[in-house]
Amino acid sequence: MYNPLTLPRSFLSWSLSFYPQPLLNYSRKSTSGLTVDFPLLNVLGFACYTTYTSTLLFNQSIRKQYAARHPRSPEPTVRVNDFAFALHALVICIVTYSQFWSSLWDFQHLPGKRASRVVQGMFCGSIASLIVVALIVASSNMGSSLSKDWGALDVVSHSGARKLELC
């Protein structure tokens, strides 16, 4: 049974969990002790999640493709609170990641704060995979059937999968 108190409580808990790190960084005027890898992957992951939730919520073309592929459950389960959480998380993750540019925040300069090669590879590979899927969709025959052909929904779904793989 649906409990209306669950939604605000979980939304608030998850949303508030993003604040301690940027606030700690700000109070110390440093990102000392924090690796750049996690905030960088969070920015990419939540950018993908925000794209995924916003298109499934607001884009009628994507919603039609979704309905054609899921005739037994044509309404996407994404809700406004999902989009609000994703957008909020993206903004806070961008703030946290931006704190690695010490001149923007007047922080203590720490040399060597770069993403590891593994994370750089994951970041670039994720972007490349999104581009490949988008190129496949752009070059495919999208005219005959919404439920069988490659479509923009595949790019959106792949974007959502990037978020899941990065976290």
Beta strands, then each sheet from edge to edge (+ up, - down):
end
